[in-house]
Amino acid sequence: MVWDGRTLTEAHRFPNGPVRTPGGLHWDLRGLYREVLHGLRRAGPVTSIGVDSWAVDYGLLDSSGSLLGDPVHYRDERTGGIAERVAAEIGAETLYDVAGLQVLPFNTVYQLLADDLGRAATMLLVPDLIAYLLTGEIGAEVTNASTTGLLDVRTRSWATGLIERLGLPARIFPPLRRPGDPIGPLLPEAAAEIGRTCRVTAVASHDTASAVAAVPAPGPRFAYVSCGTWSLAGVELPAPVLTEAGRAANFTNEAGIDGTVRYLRNVMGLWLLQESLRAWPGAGLGGLLEAAGHERPFAALVDPDAPVFLPPGDMPSRIAAECRRTGQEPPSSPPALVRCVLESLALGHRRAIRQAVALSGHDVETVHLVGGGSRNALLCRLTADACGLPVVAGPAEATALGNVLVQARAAGEVAGLAEMRALAARVEPLRRYEPSGDASAWDEAEARLESARQTA
């Protein structure tokens, strides 16, 4: 990618998978940190580092600053039933009025309630934990803190009253910082590992917040889908929407850059396709997508957000079982299953975007689909057809680009969010997909899927 004469180059890419231990499903934090250092060595001289990652997961430090164990993976089953118990004890309405967060079983609040916090002095979300290993500085960046369910969505400060009511120890919640704030220089040990020193800058450390910062929209009337393992679909607003209708629809109000709110809902995303590919060793994604484009439309549909699809494992078997449960013939081949997954995901995008518009009153003209899913032409085309709106696809590396742009602005090289987005529009060719086909067929497909939801 080229940005006003600067070249954005990928220095290092590495896999990041969960580790199953007798204690549950964990992230290999030390392995991740080792790869981060390796990537920094390969990158050569840099003036600033920004860290972003997925949301909700965290590590615990003891009073000496030592890590108490690898972070638990959000797909671990330890939080089963906790969201329901909390809702019964203090009320789902209370949680939503304070934090504005959609209910997902793995939200940080529920993970903390499932954890042993007796020896914990500090909780650090994953990007803040990596920044701590690099600098020794403790803090919580606000865009990711907003995914915990424990940040006051109005004041963007820790919701101390809610924290106390839940019986969580206030001592573990670190000071908050904003995108662009300086974190600190590298520790001598980290500098020695990469052969140089530099500063670490807070960015929009929730990967979706960075991706939305890099949405190449020329104005405010857009919806976005940040599409990868998860699809985060919604609109950008100046203030949260805390209505009962929004809570009932399970919409979330997450902090964005410059005081904006990411009003969105999580859709399970390309996880269904990724796990299906793991069950088909040797299958090529390109060939499957080409063949899927010729499969019969709407032969089978599933709710991508059904809880049965959350854990890792044999996804094709679970999709087939869900089709049988809802009275449909399961896909008969891998291309047919891919078609089922992508049409179901496009319907998930449609539902989230249309509800976001209706609940917020924020009208949109275009859907910007960013992230790895923007490379999937069939998904982009189906999303345009499902939403009845043009889809602008790209940049594919929107998260990395948003991260860099926040650092550039902190260094005085970019003026503001509008200029950041104008730059994002120039880093790579964008692809535009106009809606086509029979809109009534998508209406009928959505009605089928809603009926399947009602039978769950």
Secondary structure, DSSP 8 states (H G I E B T S, - for coil): -EETTEE----------EEEETTEEEE-HHHHHHHHHHHHHHH-S-SEE---B-SS-EEEE-TTS-B-S--B-TTSGGGTTHHHHHHHHH-HHHHHHHH-----TT-HHHHHHHS--TT-SEEEEHHHHHHHHHH----EEHHHHTTTT-B-TTT-SB-HHHHHHTT--GGG---EE-TT-EEEE--HHHHHHHTS--EEE----BHHHHHHHT---SSS-EEEEEESSSEEEEEEESS----HHHHHTT-EEEE-GGG-EEEEEEE-TTHHHHHHHHTSTT--HHHHHHHHTTS-TTS----TT-GGGSSSS-HHHHHHHHHHHTT----SSHHHHHHHHHHHHHHHHHHHHHHHHHHH----SEEEEESGGGG-HHHHHHHHHHHTS-EEE--TTHHHHHHHHHHHHHTTS---HHHHHHHHTTSS--EEE---S-HHHHHHHHHHHHHHHHT-
